[in-house]
Amino acid sequence: MSLSVHDILLLPGLQALRWRAGQAGGHHTVRWPYVAENASISDWVRGGELVFVTGINQPRDETNLLQLVREAHARDCAGLVVLTGPLFIHDIPASVLAEAERLKLPLIEQPYELPMVVVTEAIGSALVQAQWLGSSRLQLIEQLLDASVVDATLLAHRAGRLHIDLHQPRQVLVLQLDGTAELFRSLAPEAAEAQLQAFRQCVMQLLDSRLHALGQALPVVTQGDQWVALLPLAADGEPNRHRDGAQRLLQALNAPEGPLRVYAGLSAPCPDATDFPRGLGQARQALLAARSFPERLGLCCFEELGVLELLVAIRDRNLLDRFLRSTLGPLLSHETGMAPVLIQTLEAWMQANGNLVAAAQRLGVHRNTLNNRMQQIQSLIGLDLDSPMHRLNIAVALMIWRLSFNASSQPPSASV
C-alpha cells in the first residue's frame, strides 16, 4: 500500500502542515523525504521524493523557488514542502504558488516551529507501515486471483485486517506490454533498457492514478509483462465506465511512433472475491482477442467476444488446427514462408461482406488486383464463396488463424 501526499497531511502530529497549492496531485506516491541543500535538485532526485526546502544552507528567493517547483515536476517528485518563518524563507511568493497549481505539484507549507525530526520520523514510520500493509495486501490479492486461499474464516480475518472488502463487485483488467523485442533491435541495450523501464513506470503511474480516482484501490499485480488490476463497480455495474477508462489509458500510453504498446482485456463483472480467478481467465481471453484482431484497437471486453469465447475456451488445440487445415489448408500451404497476402485479402473481403470495392479500399489495392487475388483464393480452397455455410466456416477459420498468428508470431501453416 502506497503513502500519498494527502496521507502525509493526515499523520498524527503533523497538523501544522497545510496545503498551499497543487492539491490535484495529492494522490502522488511518496517514496521518501529528501531535504534539498543545493540550488538545484535535478541531479539528486529520481522520482517519488517529498522534497523539503529549508533555506538554511542555501538562499531561496522567488527565482530559485520557481526553479525548484519546475524541477520537482520534471523529475516526478511527489511534492515540495517549504519551511517558512522569520529567519530564512519568510513566505511563499504568489508566483510560486501559481506555478505549483498549474503543474498540479503538491506544495505544502511547514512552519519552522514544527521540528523537522518530528516530520521525518512520522513520515518514516508511516512509510514502513505502508510498505508492510501494501506487501500483505498484494500477497492476499495474488492468492485470491489464483484461488489458493481455501479457508473462508482465515480469508475473512485477513481481509478485514488488511481493509479489503471481499464483497465489493469488481472487474479484472489485464494489460499486456508488447514491442520489447523490436525496441531492443532498434536501440543500443542501455538505451532500450532505460526506455523500457521508463515506459513500465509510466504504466504503473497511470494505473495507480486511475485506481485512486475510482476509490477502494487494491494493489496492482505484476506478472512478467502483464499488469492485473481490480476495478471497483458500483451496485448498478457500470461496465462501460471501465471500458472507456481502459480505452483512455491505452490512448495515453500508445504513441504512434513508439515500438512499445499496451493491449488490454477486461472481464465480466465479478460479484465478489471468489469470482476473481474466473475474471482473470476472462480478461486474458479478451486480451488474446485484443492482440489478435486489429479492429479492436488494442482493447476487448469478455462480453464482446461472441464466438471467440467458444474458440479460446477449446483446450484441444488439435481440434482447432484440424478445422483450420480442412477449411484453409491449401491457402496456408501456398503462403508458407511468405507474407500472408492472400489470407489477409480473404479476411478483408469477409469483413467487407464480399464488397470488392470496400475490401480493395481497406487493403489499399486496385479493385482488379483484389479480384485476381480472390480468384486465386477460390481456386486454392475450393469453397463456394457465395455459400452462407462456407462463408461461416471461412469466418471461423480466419478467427482461428488470427489467434494462431498472435500466439506464434508467425503465420500458421498447414503443418501446424
Secondary structure, 3 states (H helix, E strand, C coil): CCCEHHHHCCCCCCCCCEEEECHHHCCCECCEEEEECCCCCCCCCCCCEEEEECCCCCCCCHHHHHHHHHHHHHCCCCEEEEEECCCCCCCCCHHHHHHHHHHCCCEEEEECCCCHHHHHHHHHHHHHHHHHHHHHHHHHHHHHHCCCCCCHHHHHHHHHHCCCCCCCCEEEEEEEEECHHHHHHHCCHHHHHHHHHHHHHHHHHHHHHHHHHHCCCCCCEEECCEEEEEEECCCCCCHHHHHHHHHHHHHHHCCCCCCCEEEEEECCCECCHHHHHHHHHHHHHHHHHHHHCHHHCCEEEHHHCCHHHHHHHCCCHHHHHHHHHHHHHHHHHHCCCCCCHHHHHHHHHHHCCCCHHHHHHHHCCCHHHHHHHHHHHHHHHCCCCCCHHHHHHHHHHHHHHHHHHHHHCCCCCCCC
